[in-house]
Amino acid sequence: MEGLVWRWEWRDALTQSEEHELINLKELLLDANVNPNSVDRWRWSIGYAGLFSVKSCYNFLLQISLTETLQPMLLEAIKKLWKNDVPSK
């Protein structure tokens, strides 16, 4: 057998919204390079060198807020994220 075969199984029938999300997921997976001979690993695709940082996540959320319409409360929370009295780790 050549190529990767995805097996989609659901306990319940998908809603129309979930069907739409599944179509989007399948489109994203078309270009996925999966190697069955390598070990899975986590990778933060937004950050430098695949490593997660709060700063990269914050910057990503700010970029999204410039291109997408966010709920006003969420947008306000993103803007205040760095302006708080929480001690650093």
C-alpha positions as CSV (number, residue, x, y, z in Angstrom):
1,M,0.0,0.0,0.0
2,E,1.4,3.4,-0.9
3,G,0.7,6.6,0.8
4,L,-1.1,7.5,4.0
5,V,-4.7,6.5,4.6
6,W,-6.7,8.5,7.1
7,R,-9.3,6.6,9.1
8,W,-12.1,8.9,10.3
9,E,-14.4,7.4,13.0
10,W,-16.9,9.3,15.1
11,R,-19.0,8.2,18.0
12,D,-21.8,10.5,17.0
13,A,-22.9,12.1,13.8
14,L,-21.1,15.4,13.1
15,T,-23.0,18.7,13.1
16,Q,-22.9,20.8,10.0
17,S,-20.4,23.1,11.7
18,E,-18.2,20.1,12.5
19,E,-18.4,18.8,9.0
20,H,-17.2,22.2,7.7
21,E,-14.3,22.1,10.2
22,L,-13.4,18.5,9.1
23,I,-13.3,19.7,5.5
24,N,-10.9,22.5,6.5
25,L,-8.8,20.0,8.5
26,K,-8.6,17.6,5.6
27,E,-7.4,20.5,3.3
28,L,-4.7,21.3,5.9
29,L,-3.6,17.7,6.0
30,L,-3.1,17.4,2.2
31,D,0.3,19.0,2.5
32,A,1.3,17.2,5.7
33,N,4.4,15.2,5.5
34,V,4.0,12.2,7.8
35,N,6.8,9.8,8.3
36,P,5.6,6.5,9.9
37,N,9.3,5.7,10.7
38,S,9.9,8.7,13.0
39,V,8.8,9.5,16.5
40,D,6.0,12.1,17.0
41,R,7.1,15.4,18.6
42,W,5.5,18.7,19.5
43,R,6.4,21.8,17.5
44,W,5.3,25.4,17.9
45,S,5.0,26.5,14.3
46,I,4.5,30.1,15.2
47,G,7.6,30.6,17.3
48,Y,11.3,30.7,16.5
49,A,12.8,27.3,15.8
50,G,9.6,25.5,16.7
51,L,9.8,26.4,20.4
52,F,6.9,27.9,22.3
53,S,7.1,31.2,24.1
54,V,4.4,33.3,25.7
55,K,5.7,36.3,23.7
56,S,5.3,34.5,20.4
57,C,1.7,33.5,21.4
58,Y,0.9,37.0,22.5
59,N,2.3,38.5,19.2
60,F,0.3,35.9,17.2
61,L,-2.9,36.9,19.1
62,L,-2.2,40.5,18.4
63,Q,-1.8,39.8,14.7
64,I,-5.0,37.9,14.6
65,S,-6.8,40.8,16.2
66,L,-5.7,43.0,13.4
67,T,-7.0,40.7,10.7
68,E,-10.0,39.1,12.3
69,T,-13.0,40.4,14.1
70,L,-12.7,39.3,17.7
71,Q,-15.2,39.6,20.5
72,P,-14.6,42.9,22.3
73,M,-13.9,41.2,25.7
74,L,-11.3,38.9,24.1
75,L,-9.6,41.7,22.4
76,E,-9.5,43.7,25.6
77,A,-8.0,40.7,27.4
78,I,-5.3,40.3,24.8
79,K,-4.4,44.0,25.1
80,K,-4.1,43.8,28.9
81,L,-2.2,40.5,28.9
82,W,1.2,42.1,29.7
83,K,-0.2,44.8,31.9
84,N,-0.9,42.9,35.1
85,D,0.5,42.5,38.6
86,V,1.1,38.7,38.3
87,P,4.7,37.8,39.3
88,S,6.9,36.1,36.7
89,K,7.4,32.4,36.9
